[in-house]
Amino acid sequence: MSRIGKAPVAIPSGVTVSVADGVIKVKGPKGELEQVYDEAITVEISGEEMIFSRSTDAPDHRAKHGLYRSLCAGMIEGVTNGYKKELELVGVGFRAQAAGQQLTLALGYSHPIVIELPKEIKITADTQKGSNPKVTLESHDKQLLGTVAAKIRSLRKPEPYKGKGVRYTDEFIRRKAGKSAAK
């Protein structure tokens, strides 16, 4: 049995979970999410817990057992507490400005980059003197938040020599030595 899959998911008060026609719907104070799941996995709601089980021990079913349990646990966490990602812009002249659902970035290119964000994501751009600009993304949808943060990071990935680029605040950039002849 999958160690992750067999662990029940606790449903906190204020969150409603419904399972019908191969779709799990989770509704909470921060929003509403839904996830389609495989018919090989059985989902039961008993009291304040969700219990996942699988029909066979096929490798595909074993993998999906833990997967859907983790996705549902993430959905419940998202609609109760939400998720947050912070990005840091490291480089001379790098700027970020948020207006509504638009993020405008100056990343050393000849033009500013304007990104239109989905309505599920709340964005703030903070620039303080003496520190790098920070972009904070908040949402109840973990998958969407990770995708948008990765898209923003991909616009100027951190390089290993000076560390310039867009990085997550908790990310460690492995640095390389420059030319050995330069002194």
C-alpha positions as a Markdown table, in Angstrom:
| # | Residue | x | y | z |
|---|---|---|---|---|
| 1 | Met | 0.0 | 0.0 | 0.0 |
| 2 | Ser | 1.2 | 3.5 | -0.7 |
| 3 | Arg | 2.4 | 5.3 | 2.4 |
| 4 | Ile | 1.2 | 8.6 | 1.1 |
| 5 | Gly | -2.0 | 7.2 | -0.5 |
| 6 | Lys | -3.3 | 5.4 | 2.6 |
| 7 | Ala | -3.0 | 8.4 | 4.9 |
| 8 | Pro | -6.4 | 10.1 | 5.3 |
| 9 | Val | -6.8 | 13.8 | 4.4 |
| 10 | Ala | -8.3 | 15.8 | 7.2 |
| 11 | Ile | -11.1 | 18.2 | 6.1 |
| 12 | Pro | -11.1 | 21.3 | 8.3 |
| 13 | Ser | -14.2 | 23.2 | 9.3 |
| 14 | Gly | -15.3 | 25.7 | 6.7 |
| 15 | Val | -14.3 | 23.5 | 3.8 |
| 16 | Thr | -16.8 | 21.5 | 1.8 |
| 17 | Val | -15.7 | 18.6 | -0.4 |
| 18 | Ser | -17.9 | 16.8 | -2.9 |
| 19 | Val | -17.1 | 13.8 | -5.1 |
| 20 | Ala | -19.3 | 13.1 | -8.1 |
| 21 | Asp | -18.7 | 11.7 | -11.7 |
| 22 | Gly | -14.9 | 11.4 | -11.3 |
| 23 | Val | -14.5 | 15.0 | -10.1 |
| 24 | Ile | -13.5 | 16.2 | -6.7 |
| 25 | Lys | -14.7 | 19.7 | -5.8 |
| 26 | Val | -13.2 | 21.6 | -2.8 |
| 27 | Lys | -14.7 | 24.9 | -1.7 |
| 28 | Gly | -13.3 | 27.0 | 1.1 |
| 29 | Pro | -12.9 | 30.6 | 2.3 |
| 30 | Lys | -10.1 | 31.4 | -0.2 |
| 31 | Gly | -11.8 | 29.9 | -3.3 |
| 32 | Glu | -13.0 | 26.9 | -5.1 |
| 33 | Leu | -10.9 | 24.1 | -6.9 |
| 34 | Glu | -11.7 | 20.9 | -8.7 |
| 35 | Gln | -9.7 | 17.9 | -9.8 |
| 36 | Val | -10.6 | 15.0 | -12.2 |
| 37 | Tyr | -9.4 | 11.7 | -10.9 |
| 38 | Asp | -9.0 | 8.2 | -12.4 |
| 39 | Glu | -11.8 | 5.6 | -12.0 |
| 40 | Ala | -9.2 | 3.1 | -10.6 |
| 41 | Ile | -9.0 | 5.2 | -7.4 |
| 42 | Thr | -11.9 | 5.2 | -5.0 |
| 43 | Val | -12.6 | 8.3 | -2.9 |
| 44 | Glu | -14.7 | 8.2 | 0.2 |
| 45 | Ile | -15.7 | 11.0 | 2.5 |
| 46 | Ser | -16.3 | 9.8 | 6.1 |
| 47 | Gly | -16.9 | 12.5 | 8.7 |
| 48 | Glu | -14.0 | 14.9 | 8.6 |
| 49 | Glu | -11.7 | 12.8 | 6.5 |
| 50 | Met | -11.1 | 11.8 | 2.8 |
| 51 | Ile | -9.9 | 8.2 | 2.3 |
| 52 | Phe | -8.3 | 7.1 | -1.0 |
| 53 | Ser | -8.1 | 3.5 | -2.1 |
| 54 | Arg | -7.2 | 1.7 | -5.3 |
| 55 | Ser | -8.8 | -1.2 | -7.1 |
| 56 | Thr | -5.6 | -3.2 | -8.1 |
| 57 | Asp | -1.9 | -3.3 | -7.4 |
| 58 | Ala | -0.9 | -2.4 | -11.0 |
| 59 | Pro | 2.1 | 0.0 | -11.0 |
| 60 | Asp | 0.0 | 2.7 | -12.7 |
| 61 | His | -2.8 | 2.5 | -10.1 |
| 62 | Arg | -0.2 | 2.5 | -7.3 |
| 63 | Ala | 1.3 | 5.7 | -8.6 |
| 64 | Lys | -2.0 | 7.4 | -9.0 |
| 65 | His | -3.1 | 6.4 | -5.5 |
| 66 | Gly | -0.5 | 8.7 | -3.8 |
| 67 | Leu | -0.8 | 11.3 | -6.6 |
| 68 | Tyr | -4.5 | 12.0 | -6.1 |
| 69 | Arg | -4.2 | 12.0 | -2.3 |
| 70 | Ser | -1.4 | 14.6 | -2.5 |
| 71 | Leu | -3.3 | 16.8 | -5.0 |
| 72 | Cys | -6.4 | 16.8 | -2.8 |
| 73 | Ala | -4.4 | 17.6 | 0.3 |
| 74 | Gly | -2.9 | 20.5 | -1.6 |
| 75 | Met | -6.3 | 21.7 | -2.7 |
| 76 | Ile | -7.6 | 21.7 | 0.8 |
| 77 | Glu | -4.5 | 23.5 | 2.1 |
| 78 | Gly | -5.0 | 26.1 | -0.7 |
| 79 | Val | -8.6 | 26.9 | -0.1 |
| 80 | Thr | -8.0 | 27.3 | 3.7 |
| 81 | Asn | -4.5 | 29.0 | 3.9 |
| 82 | Gly | -3.5 | 29.7 | 0.3 |
| 83 | Tyr | 0.0 | 29.6 | -1.2 |
| 84 | Lys | 2.7 | 32.2 | -1.7 |
| 85 | Lys | 5.8 | 32.5 | -3.9 |
| 86 | Glu | 8.3 | 35.3 | -3.8 |
| 87 | Leu | 10.6 | 36.1 | -6.7 |
| 88 | Glu | 13.7 | 38.4 | -6.4 |
| 89 | Leu | 15.1 | 40.4 | -9.3 |
| 90 | Val | 18.9 | 40.6 | -9.0 |
| 91 | Gly | 20.6 | 42.9 | -11.4 |
| 92 | Val | 21.4 | 46.6 | -12.1 |
| 93 | Gly | 18.3 | 48.4 | -13.4 |
| 94 | Phe | 16.0 | 45.4 | -12.9 |
| 95 | Arg | 12.5 | 46.7 | -11.9 |
| 96 | Ala | 9.0 | 45.3 | -11.3 |
| 97 | Gln | 5.7 | 47.2 | -11.2 |
| 98 | Ala | 2.3 | 45.7 | -10.6 |
| 99 | Ala | -0.9 | 47.4 | -11.7 |
| 100 | Gly | -4.1 | 45.3 | -11.3 |
| 101 | Gln | -3.4 | 41.9 | -13.0 |
| 102 | Gln | -0.5 | 43.2 | -15.1 |
| 103 | Leu | 3.1 | 42.8 | -14.1 |
| 104 | Thr | 5.6 | 45.1 | -15.9 |
| 105 | Leu | 9.3 | 43.9 | -15.7 |
| 106 | Ala | 12.5 | 45.7 | -16.8 |
| 107 | Leu | 15.0 | 42.9 | -17.0 |
| 108 | Gly | 17.8 | 44.4 | -19.1 |
| 109 | Tyr | 16.2 | 43.9 | -22.4 |
| 110 | Ser | 15.6 | 46.8 | -24.9 |
| 111 | His | 11.9 | 46.7 | -24.0 |
| 112 | Pro | 9.8 | 46.3 | -20.8 |
| 113 | Ile | 8.0 | 42.9 | -20.5 |
| 114 | Val | 4.3 | 43.1 | -19.7 |
| 115 | Ile | 2.6 | 39.9 | -18.3 |
| 116 | Glu | -1.1 | 39.5 | -17.9 |
| 117 | Leu | -1.8 | 37.3 | -14.9 |
| 118 | Pro | -4.8 | 35.1 | -14.3 |
| 119 | Lys | -7.5 | 36.5 | -12.0 |
| 120 | Glu | -6.9 | 33.8 | -9.4 |
| 121 | Ile | -3.4 | 35.2 | -8.6 |
| 122 | Lys | -2.9 | 38.3 | -6.4 |
| 123 | Ile | 0.4 | 40.1 | -7.1 |
| 124 | Thr | 2.4 | 42.7 | -5.3 |
| 125 | Ala | 5.7 | 44.3 | -6.4 |
| 126 | Asp | 7.9 | 45.7 | -3.7 |
| 127 | Thr | 10.9 | 47.9 | -4.4 |
| 128 | Gln | 12.9 | 49.3 | -1.5 |
| 129 | Lys | 16.0 | 51.4 | -1.7 |
| 130 | Gly | 19.2 | 49.3 | -1.1 |
| 131 | Ser | 17.6 | 45.9 | -1.8 |
| 132 | Asn | 16.5 | 43.9 | -4.9 |
| 133 | Pro | 13.0 | 44.3 | -6.2 |
| 134 | Lys | 10.6 | 41.5 | -5.0 |
| 135 | Val | 7.5 | 40.2 | -6.6 |
| 136 | Thr | 5.1 | 38.3 | -4.4 |
| 137 | Leu | 2.4 | 36.0 | -5.9 |
| 138 | Glu | -0.4 | 34.6 | -3.8 |
| 139 | Ser | -3.2 | 32.2 | -4.8 |
| 140 | His | -5.3 | 29.3 | -3.6 |
| 141 | Asp | -4.3 | 27.2 | -6.7 |
| 142 | Lys | -0.8 | 25.6 | -6.1 |
| 143 | Gln | -0.4 | 24.3 | -9.7 |
| 144 | Leu | -1.3 | 27.6 | -11.3 |
| 145 | Leu | 0.9 | 29.6 | -8.9 |
| 146 | Gly | 3.9 | 27.4 | -9.6 |
| 147 | Thr | 3.3 | 27.6 | -13.4 |
| 148 | Val | 3.1 | 31.4 | -13.4 |
| 149 | Ala | 6.1 | 31.8 | -11.1 |
| 150 | Ala | 8.2 | 29.5 | -13.3 |
| 151 | Lys | 7.1 | 31.5 | -16.4 |
| 152 | Ile | 8.3 | 34.8 | -14.8 |
| 153 | Arg | 11.6 | 33.2 | -13.7 |
| 154 | Ser | 12.1 | 31.8 | -17.3 |
| 155 | Leu | 12.2 | 35.4 | -18.7 |
| 156 | Arg | 15.7 | 35.9 | -17.2 |
| 157 | Lys | 17.1 | 32.8 | -15.4 |
| 158 | Pro | 19.8 | 33.4 | -12.9 |
| 159 | Glu | 23.3 | 33.0 | -14.4 |
| 160 | Pro | 26.1 | 31.2 | -12.5 |
| 161 | Tyr | 28.8 | 33.9 | -12.7 |
| 162 | Lys | 27.3 | 37.0 | -11.1 |
| 163 | Gly | 23.9 | 35.5 | -10.0 |
| 164 | Lys | 22.0 | 38.1 | -12.1 |
| 165 | Gly | 18.4 | 37.2 | -13.1 |
| 166 | Val | 15.0 | 36.4 | -11.6 |
| 167 | Arg | 15.2 | 33.8 | -8.8 |
| 168 | Tyr | 13.0 | 32.5 | -6.0 |
| 169 | Thr | 13.9 | 34.1 | -2.7 |
| 170 | Asp | 14.8 | 30.8 | -1.1 |
| 171 | Glu | 16.7 | 29.5 | -4.2 |
| 172 | Phe | 20.4 | 28.8 | -4.0 |
| 173 | Ile | 22.4 | 29.7 | -7.1 |
| 174 | Arg | 25.5 | 27.6 | -7.6 |
| 175 | Arg | 28.3 | 30.1 | -8.5 |
| 176 | Lys | 31.1 | 29.4 | -10.9 |
| 177 | Ala | 34.6 | 31.0 | -10.9 |
| 178 | Gly | 35.2 | 33.4 | -13.8 |
| 179 | Lys | 38.2 | 33.3 | -16.1 |
| 180 | Ser | 41.3 | 32.2 | -14.2 |
| 181 | Ala | 43.6 | 34.6 | -16.1 |
| 182 | Ala | 41.6 | 37.7 | -14.9 |
| 183 | Lys | 43.1 | 39.1 | -11.7 |
